[in-house]
Amino acid sequence: ADCMRRNLDGRVETIFPLEDIKNKRKVIQFIKDILKDNVKLRIQNKDGSYSLKEKVSV
């Protein structure tokens, strides 16, 4: 996101090391899960139009 005020209001970011391998794996899996695009997924067709893809089960 850019640094415009509307994008920064109410936003908190933090950085910290994940030294415990078990916790590191949990966080990585959590991030993978939330980044899955399984709701209202659209695929761009060759002609530039979009088609709604069926919901993917998780």
Summary of the structure (lengths in Angstrom):
residues: 58
radius of gyration: 17.3
end to end distance: 27.2
largest distance: 48.3
contacts: 72
relative contact order: 0.12
helix: 33%
strand: 10%
